[in-house]
């Protein structure tokens, strides 16, 4: 069985204080998520997230599928 290569790319929207999270499997877009709007402190904190932090974030309910 072949292991799939999963990557996550995140784009910040400064004016709306949201993030768009794109999940790729083997280089192809699999799903796109958007976070709920955040307050400024939370947004600033989340900007420092690593790929693993975002994977953990996707286990919460603070986003929706785009």
N, C-alpha and C positions, 0 to 999 in steps of 0.2 A: 504494500500500500504506500502511495506517495504522500509525503508530508506537504501540506499546503503552506505557502508563505503569506502570512497575514501582516499587513502594515496599516498604520493609522496616520492620516495627515489632518491637521487641524488649522483652520483659518479663523482669525478673530475679526469680529465686526465691532470696532471701537464705539461707534455712535449708538448702536443698539445694545451694546454690552452682552453679546452672544457669541458663541463659537459654532462653526460648522465643522463637524467631524466626519471625515470620509474614511470608510473602511475598505481596504483593497485586499483581495485574495488573489495570489499569483499575478499581481500587477493589474488586475481588472477591478473596476469599481464594483463593490458588493452592496453596500448600503451607505446612505447619507443621513446623518442625524444633525439636529440643531438643539442647542441648549436653550433652556428657558432664560429670559432676561435676568441678569444678576445685578446686585448693587455694586458700586465701584470698587469697594474693598475686596469683595469676593472675586470680581472679574480680574483685578490685578493679581490676586493670588493664583488664580487658575491659569494665567498666562505663562506661569513658570512650570506647568505640568510637563512631565515626560510622557512618552508613548505608553508606558505601563500605568502611569497615573490616569490617562484617558481611558485605558481598558478597564480600570477599576471604576471610573466615573460612569461608564456605560452599564454598570450593574445597578445604578440608582434609577430613580424615576424622574430625574430633572432634565429630560430631553424628549424630543419627539422625532419620528422618522419623517424625512422630507421627501 
